[in-house]
Each structure stands twice: as structure tokens, then as C-alpha cells.
């Protein structure tokens, strides 16, 4: 059995379609089908059920996929370790970061890291699904809001950040320094769409007090939310350090005096993932940067 066979098998599992998988791999469909049949003959079990033009993974196929992914991951870890040994602080590091924090907070950290490791190719992925990307090995390291414990992850706490109400300098509440939690029901808000991490955190917090926000507009871009708040369309709720980093003189931050919501920030990576010297250095720099 060859590594290429396992990689091709994984591609078919992802697509559940031989033609699409073949196009993705850059080989012909008959060649791919022949490789899978040869693999099934070698293993002595069917990996897929063919139902007309559709294919469905068998139980044996699911089991084989689980072990294939582990073997490919271990192989990549070995390659990374050898590459680091051979090249000394070269290589590639892929990071997953929440969009708003990438736009307004992470840039100085990235610049500092590049100065220390100029030969490392750094790729930063802006996403609201950082946790899943880490678990699926799409990124090496993630900076995300804390979530439920998971044995597959190493989690390092970075900081806790208080949410504040943000309004325009022209808003009726602009001169207020604080509000009570239940007053949030009386203001129109511009928020991230439902399902976004920050939105879910705030919504769950409000439900605890028996109300929902009066959200009149949902926008997936932090930049657009801030522009709409500056235009006095409505207020929004965001972490105070994020607003500080924006340095917008026309915005006003109003603290929530009774039990304000917090987000707990952490850096995460898979527990079974090999970390290069540059990856470990990035983690150390990230901890120092947020502290």
C-alpha cells in the first residue's frame, strides 16, 4: 500500500463522487476507480457501496479512513520535523484567527513574528470556525474564544475581555458612562449574524436575563458594523480591547455595570500535532502580546 493510494482514498471520501475526486487529484476517473478497486482487493473488504451513480462509505471504509487520516498526519509531522532539522527555522505556519481580531489587533503580532522568523512563510486564515479548522488540520494554530473541553486539543488561556456597548458620538446615549444590563433591550443594535461566536455569546448572555437584543441589522464584517455604528444606525456590543485597538475618536464605549459579558480568549492546537520551533515561538509571542 502506498501513501498516494491513501491520499486518493481520502479524496474520494471527501467528495463521495469518483469524477469530482479525480478532477481534484488531477487524474482520470477510470484510473482512480482502478486504484480504489486494487485497494479493496488488497484489504479484502469493500470500502464503498456503489448505488447507481452514488457511492456510500461502508463500515470498513469509515474505519480505514480514520486510520488513513492518522497515518497521513503522522507522516506530515515527520516531514515537518525533518524540514526544521534540515533548514533551521524555515517552513510554513498556518494560523486561524477571528476576522475582527485579524483586522484590528493581530497585525503587530504578525509583524513582530516576521522580524524574528523572516524565513517562515506565514499564512493567516480569517474565519469564524477556527476551532473546527484546528480539529480538521486546516490550520496549525488557532486564536479563538474558549469552548467546551476537548481531549484532542491543547488550550492555552490568553486573556478575558469585557464586552461594552459601543455607540456613535451622536447617539442619544453617547454621554452615558454606564448602563444596566436590562437597558440593552431598549437600544437598536447592529450585530454579527446569528451563529457567529461573538453573537452567540452576547445572545446567550441576554437570554439569561430574560430578553433578546433589538437587532435591526446583521453584518458579517466588523469593519462594516463599526461604519454603521459611526453613522448612528444603531449600537453594537464588542470586546473593549478590540474597540481600543480601532482607535476611533467618534465612538463611545458604555460599560455594563451589573455582570457584563466576557469572552475568554485562548490559543489552541491539536495535541497530536508536531510543533516546529517557529510555531512554539509564535505561541510564546502570542501569550506575551495578549498579556
SULNOR-V29131 format. One line per field, one symbol per residue. psi: psi as a letter, one per 20 degrees, with the letter a starting at -180 (. if undefined). Layout:
psi->???
This chain:
psi->pqhhgghhggghhhhlogggggghikrqghggghggghghghhjqphqponciqqpprghggghgghgggghghghggggghgghhinkabpppqpqqghhghihighggggghhhmiipopppppqjlgghhghjkhqgqqorqqaqqpiiqppopgrpppqqpprqijqhjhiqirrqgiihijqpqorqqqhqghggggghghhhjkrqqmoipppiphghghghghjkhrrrprpghghghhloijqppoqohomqqqqoqrpqrqhjppprhhghhggghgghgh.
